[in-house]
């Protein structure tokens, strides 16, 4: 699991950032990466839930930006297989 995803999951679970001292004491770029990780995880979870309920088209129409993000993730995963 990528470090920003792990950091975000830990933050969500424990309510603490990786380093003490608040947001300004975090490594440069980490908070932005954690935000992106949270967006990706949320989009994929929404996609998975909609798919399992047979409501993918409805979800995709309601959340076009999330759908774009899911498609980007799919393309990235496909390129790893090559």
N, C-alpha and C positions, 0 to 999 in steps of 0.2 A: 504494500500500500504506500503510495507517495507520502512523503513527510507532511506536506500541507494538509492532506486529507486526514492523516492521523492527528495532527495538531488541532484541526477543527473539531474532529470527533471528541478528542479529549476536552477541549474547551466547552463543547456542548454538554458533555457529561459532568465535568467537574467545575465548570464556571471559572477556570483559571487559564491564563495564557501560559505558553511554554516557559517564559522567563519571568521572574518576579519584577516588580517595579512598574507595571502598567504598560500601556500600548507603546509608549515612546522607547521602552527598553527592549523591544522585540527586534530580531534581526531585520535588516532592511528588506522590504518586500513581502515579509511573511504574512502580515495581516491581509494584504491584497490577494495573495495566493490562497489563504484560508477562505476568503470570501468567494473566490472563484470555485474552490473545491466545494463549498456549501451549495453554490448555485448548481453545479454539475450533479451532485448527489441528489438534490431536491428534484431536478428535472428527470433524472433517471428513475427515481422512486415514483414520481407521478406517472411517468410513462409505463412503468411496470404495473402499477395499480390499475391504470386505465386499460391496459392490455388484458390483464387477468379478469376484468369485469366485462370485457367485450365492448368497451367504450372509447377505444383509441381515437376514432375520428372526432368524436365529441370533444375529447380532451385536447387533441391537436388543434382544433378550431378555437377552443377557449384559451389555449396557451401557445400561440405560434412561436414566441421567442424560446420557450422551453423546448418545443419540438425541434427548432433549429439547433439548439444545443445538443439534444440527443442525437440528431443526425451527424453533427460534427464528431461527437464521441464515437459513433459507429464507424465513421470514416477513419478515424485515428486508430481504432482497434483493428480494422481491416488492413490498414497499412503496416501494422505490426506483424501480421500474419504473412506478409510477402517476404 
